[in-house]
Amino acid sequence: MTDRSYGRMDERMDRGADRVQRVTANLPATLLEEARLATGKGITETLTEGLELVRRAAAAKKAARLKGRLKLEIDLEASRERARR
């Protein structure tokens, strides 16, 4: 990492962004490099993007399990009568 990347992380912390946790991980070098090239971003940004994708996938899976279990009472005719922009 360059000094610039640490500076950006420090700036994010100072602006009150999400709390930052420093981690040490043993990652397959080829996988990391391919992911970094695919995102066109640095290591931290690439890992963050990957973690966000995992979080979204878990939320989608949770929503899929609810399919057919929610009882919604929607008046379609009333919703269609709303003024259009």
C-alpha positions as CSV (number, residue, x, y, z in Angstrom):
1,M,0.0,0.0,0.0
2,T,1.1,3.5,-0.6
3,D,1.0,6.4,1.8
4,R,-1.9,7.7,-0.3
5,S,-4.1,4.7,0.5
6,Y,-3.5,5.1,4.2
7,G,-4.3,8.8,3.9
8,R,-7.7,8.0,2.3
9,M,-8.5,5.5,5.0
10,D,-7.6,8.1,7.7
11,E,-9.8,10.6,5.9
12,R,-12.7,8.2,5.9
13,M,-12.2,7.6,9.6
14,D,-12.1,11.3,10.3
15,R,-15.3,12.0,8.4
16,G,-17.2,9.7,10.6
17,A,-17.6,6.9,8.1
18,D,-18.1,3.3,9.2
19,R,-15.6,2.2,11.8
20,V,-12.6,0.7,10.1
21,Q,-11.1,-2.7,11.3
22,R,-7.6,-3.6,10.2
23,V,-7.2,-7.3,9.4
24,T,-4.5,-9.7,8.5
25,A,-5.5,-12.4,6.1
26,N,-3.8,-15.1,4.0
27,L,-5.3,-14.8,0.6
28,P,-4.5,-16.7,-2.6
29,A,-2.3,-14.2,-4.5
30,T,-3.8,-15.0,-7.9
31,L,-7.4,-14.6,-6.7
32,L,-6.6,-11.3,-5.1
33,E,-4.8,-10.0,-8.2
34,E,-7.6,-11.2,-10.6
35,A,-10.2,-9.5,-8.3
36,R,-8.2,-6.3,-8.1
37,L,-7.8,-6.2,-11.9
38,A,-11.5,-6.9,-12.3
39,T,-12.5,-4.0,-10.1
40,G,-9.8,-1.7,-11.3
41,K,-9.3,-0.7,-7.7
42,G,-6.8,-1.2,-4.9
43,I,-6.7,-4.0,-2.4
44,T,-8.8,-2.4,0.3
45,E,-11.5,-1.2,-2.2
46,T,-11.6,-4.6,-3.9
47,L,-12.0,-6.5,-0.6
48,T,-14.7,-4.0,0.5
49,E,-16.6,-4.5,-2.7
50,G,-16.4,-8.3,-2.3
51,L,-17.7,-8.1,1.2
52,E,-20.6,-5.9,0.1
53,L,-21.5,-8.5,-2.5
54,V,-21.5,-11.3,0.1
55,R,-23.7,-9.1,2.3
56,R,-26.2,-8.5,-0.6
57,A,-26.3,-12.1,-1.5
58,A,-27.2,-13.1,2.1
59,A,-30.0,-10.5,2.1
60,A,-31.3,-11.7,-1.3
61,K,-31.3,-15.3,0.0
62,K,-33.2,-14.2,3.2
63,A,-35.7,-12.4,1.0
64,A,-36.1,-15.4,-1.2
65,R,-37.0,-17.5,1.8
66,L,-39.8,-15.1,2.6
67,K,-41.4,-15.6,-0.9
68,G,-45.0,-16.5,-0.5
69,R,-45.1,-15.9,3.2
70,L,-45.9,-12.2,3.2
71,K,-49.6,-11.3,3.2
72,L,-49.9,-8.0,1.5
73,E,-53.2,-6.3,1.1
74,I,-52.9,-3.8,-1.7
75,D,-55.7,-2.1,-3.5
76,L,-54.5,-2.3,-7.0
77,E,-57.2,0.0,-8.4
78,A,-56.5,2.7,-5.8
79,S,-52.8,2.5,-6.5
80,R,-53.4,2.8,-10.3
81,E,-55.5,5.9,-9.7
82,R,-52.6,7.9,-8.3
83,A,-51.7,11.0,-10.3
84,R,-48.9,10.3,-12.8
85,R,-45.9,12.7,-12.9
